[in-house]
Amino acid sequence: MSKQYLTTHTIDNAHITDIFSLAVTPTQILSASGSSSIKIHSTTTPDHPLVQTITGAHKIGCHHLCTSPSGLFAASVGFGGEVRIWQVDTDTGEWSDAGQVTDQNKAGEIWAIALSEDGQYLASTTYDGRVNVWDLPAAEGGKKIREFETKGSFGLSIALSRDGRFTASGHENGGVYVFNNDTGRMLYSLPSLIKPVRTISFSPAGTRLAAAGDARVIGIYDVQHGEQVALLTGHSAWIFSVDWSDTGEYLLSGSFDGKAKVWSIDTRTCVATHSETDKTLWCVKWLPKTGRSEAFATAGANRSISFYREATGG
């Protein structure tokens, strides 16, 4: 079975440098790049207008940006090592500074990040393999409440399960780890992908974990038993981003090969491949579902954000 997605809109030159990260809320998409600004576009109208630019958010650019599943909070990490927390005004849709998380403030001390459902907790990786969980508010600097140890390899990616029970991390040495946030202990060291794991994501129900990177394959793991249950192959280059659909039926991936792929978890096959560019896709994200059709966005080295919507056939 294949699915067809149509390009509905492209925001050309959304940033002046590579777009490294996208994050979504029910009504907006946030983007960050090698430039100092974070940009926010509306997703409620087809032309996706720019509604806010947060200038000077990170002086030498931002490499990771995330939102809480509730859509009320966001966090961003700059190449200089600074971590900033943002909060949206639900009446105006405007984002404002909600403080910073401080941990030695040096590059790599906080690399990849993930926010809990309510924005209360921030999980982060470090250059030396530690995985930290912070209790916010960041207005008070944040308080580190967990520090998980791994085998000391650069933590390139991190994810929090939606129910807040688990933290997962992917590392430069190919290691994939799952931690129990309640007990503060490592639950599983999952079968390694051998090569760097640049992206990791829990399914909405928290029962599956997807991990991918330089091995050019996507490993799907059973969180309850710590077993690899599928290996999705098809990308011809490093995979930088994976994201689950709202139902958990499909997985979206973006790669150095410039292609975005949609995978059926049920059949474990690729059901759609799209490419607007031959340049790297640093980030892909599903958009909140409205009506019958699914939609997603991609961004990367071509400095544009492209939007796709499923062709429903009627």
For each residue, the residues with C-beta under 8 A, 3 or more apart:
1: 264 267 271
2: 271 272
3: 262 271 272 310
4: 272 310 311
5: 262 272 274 294 296 308 309 310 311
6: 308 309 310 311
7: 10 274 276 306 307 308
8: 46 295 307 308 309
9: 46 47 48 306 307
10: 7 276 304 305 306 307
11: 14 41 48 50 304 305 306
12: 303 304
13: 16 303 304
14: 11 19 31 39 41 299 303 304 305
15: 18 19 31 33 34 35 37 39 303
16: 13 33 35 303
17: 33 34 35 61 303
18: 15 33 34 280 282 300 301 303
19: 14 15 22 31 32 33 282 283 299 300 303 304 305
20: 32 33 34 61 62 63 64 65 282 283
21: 31 32 62 63 64 65 66 282 283
22: 19 29 30 31 65 283 284 285 297 299 305
23: 29 30 31 65 66 67 74 285
24: 28 29 30 43 67 71 285 286 287 288 297
25: 28 29 30 67 71 72 88 288
26: 71 288
27: 42 43 44 71 93
28: 24 25 40 41 42 43 51 71 88 93
29: 22 23 24 25 40 41 43 48 285 287 297 305
30: 22 23 24 25 38 39 40 65 67 74 95
31: 14 15 19 21 22 23 38 39 40 41 65 299 305
32: 19 20 21 38 39 57 58 61 62 63 64 65 76
33: 15 16 17 18 19 20 37 61 62 303
34: 15 17 18 20 60 61 62 79
35: 15 16 17 61
36: 55 56 57 58 59 60 61
37: 15 33 53 54 55 56 57
38: 30 31 32 53 54 57 58 62 65 76 86 95
39: 14 15 30 31 32 50 52 53 54
40: 28 29 30 31 50 51 52 53 54 95
41: 11 14 28 29 31 48 49 50 51 305
42: 27 28 45 48 49 51 93
43: 24 27 28 29 48 287 288
44: 27
45: 42 48 49
46: 8 9
47: 9
48: 9 11 29 41 42 43 45 305 307
49: 41 42 45
50: 11 39 40 41 53
51: 28 40 41 42 93
52: 39 40 93 94 95
53: 37 38 39 40 50
54: 37 38 39 40 57 86 95
55: 36 37
56: 36 37 59
57: 32 36 37 38 54 62 76 78 84
58: 32 36 38 61 62 76 77 78 79 80 82 84
59: 36 56 78 80
60: 34 36 78 79 80
61: 17 20 32 33 34 35 36 58 78 79
62: 20 21 32 33 34 38 57 58 65 76 77 78 79
63: 20 21 32 77 78 79 111
64: 20 21 32 76 77 111 112 113
65: 20 21 22 23 30 31 32 38 62 74 75 76 77
66: 21 23 74 75 76 113 114 115
67: 23 24 25 30 71 73 74 115
68: 71 72 73 74 115 116 117 118 119
69: 115 116 117 162
70: 73 117 118 119
71: 24 25 26 27 28 67 68 88
72: 25 68 87 88 90 118 119
73: 67 68 70 85 86 87 88 98 115 119
74: 23 30 65 66 67 68 85 86 87 88 95 115
75: 65 66 83 84 85 86 101 113 115 122
76: 32 38 57 58 62 64 65 66 83 84 86 113
77: 58 62 63 64 65 81 82 83 110 111 112 113 124
78: 57 58 59 60 61 62 63 81 82 83 84
79: 34 58 60 61 62 63 107
80: 58 59 60 105 107
81: 77 78 104 105 106 107 108 109 110
82: 58 77 78 100 105
83: 75 76 77 78 100 101 102 103 110 113 122 124 138
84: 57 58 75 76 78 97 99 100 138
85: 73 74 75 97 98 99 100 101 119 122 136 137 138 142
86: 38 54 73 74 75 76 95 96 97 98
87: 72 73 74 95 96 98 119
88: 25 28 71 72 73 74 93 94 95 96
89: 92 93 94 95 96
90: 72 93
91:
92: 89
93: 27 28 42 51 52 88 89 90
94: 52 88 89
95: 30 38 40 52 54 74 86 87 88 89
96: 86 87 88 89
97: 84 85 86
98: 73 85 86 87 137 138 139
99: 84 85 136 137 138 139 140 141 142
100: 82 83 84 85 138 141 142
101: 75 83 85 110 122 124 134 136 138 141 142
102: 83 105 141 142
103: 83 109 110 124 132 144
104: 81 109
105: 80 81 82 102 109
106: 81 109
107: 79 80 81
108: 81 111 126 127 154
109: 81 103 104 105 106 126 127
110: 77 81 83 101 103 113 124 125 126 132
111: 63 64 77 108 124 125 126 127 154 155 156
112: 64 77 124 125 155 156 157 158 169
113: 64 66 75 76 77 83 110 122 123 124 125 158
114: 66 122 123 124 158 159 160 167
115: 66 67 68 69 73 74 75 119 121 122 123 160
116: 68 69 119 120 121 122 123 160 164
117: 68 69 70 162 163 164
118: 68 70 72
119: 68 70 72 73 85 87 115 116 136
120: 116 135 136
121: 115 116 133 134 135 136 145 160 164
122: 75 83 85 101 113 114 115 116 133 134 136 138 142
123: 113 114 115 116 131 132 133 134 158 159 160 167
124: 77 83 101 103 110 111 112 113 114 131 132 133 134 158
125: 110 111 112 113 129 130 131 132 154 155 156 157 158 169 171
126: 108 109 110 111 129 130 131 132 154 155
127: 108 109 111 154 155
128: 152 154
129: 125 126 149 150 151 152 153 154 155 171
130: 125 126 147 148 149 150 155
131: 123 124 125 126 146 147 148 150 155 158 167 169 177 179
132: 103 110 123 124 125 126 144 146 147 148
133: 121 122 123 124 144 145 146 147 148 167 181
134: 101 121 122 123 124 142 143 144 145
135: 120 121 142 143 144 145
136: 85 99 101 119 120 121 122 142
137: 85 98 99 140 142
138: 83 84 85 98 99 100 101 122 141 142
139: 98 99
140: 99 137 143
141: 99 100 101 102 138
142: 85 99 100 101 102 122 134 135 136 137 138
143: 134 135 140
144: 103 132 133 134 135 147
145: 121 133 134 135
146: 131 132 133 167 179 181 184
147: 130 131 132 133 144
148: 130 131 132 133 167 169 177 179 184 186
149: 129 130
150: 129 130 131 153 155 169 171 175 177 186
151: 129 171 173 175
152: 128 129
153: 129 150 171 172 173 175
154: 108 111 125 126 127 128 129 171 172
155: 111 112 125 126 127 129 130 131 150 158 169 170 171 172
156: 111 112 125 170 171 172 196 197 198 213
157: 112 125 169 170 197 198 199 200 211 213
158: 112 113 114 123 124 125 131 155 167 168 169 170 200
159: 114 123 167 168 169 200 201 202 209
160: 114 115 116 121 123 164 166 167 202
161: 164 165 166 167 168 202 206 223
162: 69 117 202 204 205 206
163: 117 206
164: 116 117 121 160 161 181
165: 161 180 181 182 206
166: 160 161 178 179 180 181 187 202 206 223
167: 114 123 131 133 146 148 158 159 160 161 178 179 181
168: 158 159 161 176 177 178 179 200 202 209 211
169: 112 125 131 148 150 155 157 158 159 176 177 179 200
170: 155 156 157 158 175 176 196 197 198 199 200 211 213
171: 125 129 150 151 153 154 155 156 174 175 176 177 196 197
172: 153 154 155 156 196 197
173: 151 153 192 196
174: 171 192 193 194 195 196 197 213 215
175: 150 151 153 170 171 189 192 197
176: 168 169 170 171 189 190 191 192 193 197 200 209 211 219 221
177: 131 148 150 168 169 171 186 188 189 190
178: 166 167 168 186 187 188 190 209 221 223 226
179: 131 146 148 166 167 168 169 184 185 186 187
180: 165 166 183 184 185 186 187
181: 133 146 164 165 166 167 184
182: 165
183: 180
184: 146 148 179 180 181
185: 179 180
186: 148 150 177 178 179 180 189
187: 166 178 179 180 226
188: 177 178 226
189: 175 176 177 186
190: 176 177 178 209 211 219 221 226 228
191: 176 219 221 227 228
192: 173 174 175 176
193: 174 176 197 211 212 213 215 217 219
194: 174 215
195: 174 213 214 215
196: 156 170 171 172 173 174 213 214
197: 156 157 170 171 172 174 175 176 193 200 211 212 213
198: 156 157 170 212 213 214 238 239 240
199: 157 170 210 211 212 213 239 240 241 242
200: 157 158 159 168 169 170 176 197 209 210 211 212 242
201: 159 209 210 211 242 243 244
202: 159 160 161 162 166 168 206 208 209 223 244
203: 206 207 208 209 210 244 248 265
204: 162 244 246 247 248
205: 162 208 248
206: 161 162 163 165 166 202 203 223
207: 203 222 223 224 248
208: 202 203 205 220 221 222 223 229 244 248 265
209: 159 168 176 178 190 200 201 202 203 220 221 223
210: 199 200 201 203 218 219 220 221 242 244 251
211: 157 168 170 176 190 193 197 199 200 201 218 219 221 242
212: 193 197 198 199 200 215 217 218 219 239 242 253
213: 156 157 170 174 193 195 196 197 198 199 238 239 240
214: 195 196 198 238
215: 174 193 194 195 212
216: 233 235 236 237 238 239 255
217: 193 212 231 232 233 235 239
218: 210 211 212 231 232 239 242 251 253 263
219: 176 190 191 193 210 211 212 228 230 231
220: 208 209 210 228 229 230 231 232 251 265 268
221: 176 178 190 191 208 209 210 211 226 227 228 229
222: 207 208 225 226 227 228 229
223: 161 166 178 202 206 207 208 209 226
224: 207
225: 222
226: 178 187 188 190 221 222 223
227: 191 221 222
228: 190 191 219 220 221 222 231
229: 208 220 221 222
230: 219 220 265 268
231: 217 218 219 220 228
232: 217 218 220 251 253 263 268 270
233: 216 217
234: 261 270 273
235: 216 217 238 239 253 255 257 259 261
236: 216 255 257 259
237: 216 255 256 257
238: 198 213 214 216 235 255 256
239: 198 199 212 213 216 217 218 235 242 253 254 255 256
240: 198 199 213 254 255 256 280 281 282 283 300
241: 199 252 253 254 281 282 283 284 285
242: 199 200 201 210 211 212 218 239 251 252 253 254 284
243: 201 251 252 253 284 285 286 296
244: 201 202 203 204 208 210 248 250 251 252 286
245: 248 249 250 251 252 286 289 294
246: 204 286 288 289
247: 204 250
248: 203 204 205 207 208 244 245 265
249: 245 264 265 266
250: 244 245 247 262 263 264 265 271 294
251: 210 218 220 232 242 243 244 245 262 263 265
252: 241 242 243 244 245 260 261 262 263 284 285 286 296
253: 212 218 232 235 239 241 242 243 260 261 263 284
254: 239 240 241 242 259 260 281 282 283 284 298 300
255: 216 235 236 237 238 239 240 258 259 260 261 280 281
256: 237 238 239 240 280 281
257: 235 236 237 278
258: 255 275 276 277 278 279 280 281 300
259: 235 236 254 255 273 274 275 281
260: 252 253 254 255 273 274 275 281 284 296 298 308
261: 234 235 252 253 255 270 272 273 274
262: 3 5 250 251 252 270 271 272 273 296
263: 218 232 250 251 252 253 268 269 270 271
264: 1 249 250 267 268 269 270 271
265: 203 208 220 230 248 249 250 251 268
266: 249
267: 1 264 271
268: 220 230 232 263 264 265
269: 263 264
270: 232 234 261 262 263 264 273
271: 1 2 3 250 262 263 264 267
272: 2 3 4 5 261 262
273: 234 259 260 261 262 270
274: 5 7 259 260 261 298 308
275: 258 259 260 278
276: 7 10 258 298 302 304 306
277: 258 281 300 301 302 304
278: 257 258 275
279: 258 300 301 302
280: 18 240 255 256 258 300 301
281: 240 241 254 255 256 258 259 260 277 284 298 299 300 301
282: 18 19 20 21 240 241 254 299 300 301
283: 19 20 21 22 240 241 254 298 299 300
284: 22 241 242 243 252 253 254 260 281 296 297 298 299
285: 22 23 24 29 241 243 252 296 297 298
286: 24 243 244 245 246 252 289 294 295 296
287: 24 29 43 295 296 297 307
288: 24 25 26 43 246
289: 245 246 286 293 294 295
290: 293 295
291:
292: 312
293: 289 290 309 310 311 312
294: 5 245 250 286 289 309 310
295: 8 286 287 289 290 307 308 309 310
296: 5 243 252 260 262 284 285 286 287 307 308
297: 22 24 29 284 285 287 305 306 307 308
298: 254 260 274 276 281 283 284 285 305 306 308
299: 14 19 22 31 281 282 283 284 304 305 306
300: 18 19 240 254 258 277 279 280 281 282 283
301: 18 277 279 280 281 282
302: 276 277 279
303: 12 13 14 15 16 17 18 19 33
304: 10 11 12 13 14 19 276 277 299
305: 10 11 14 19 22 29 31 41 48 297 298 299
306: 7 9 10 11 276 297 298 299
307: 7 8 9 10 48 287 295 296 297
308: 5 6 7 8 260 274 295 296 297 298
309: 5 6 8 293 294 295
310: 3 4 5 6 293 294 295
311: 4 5 6 293
312: 292 293
313:
314:
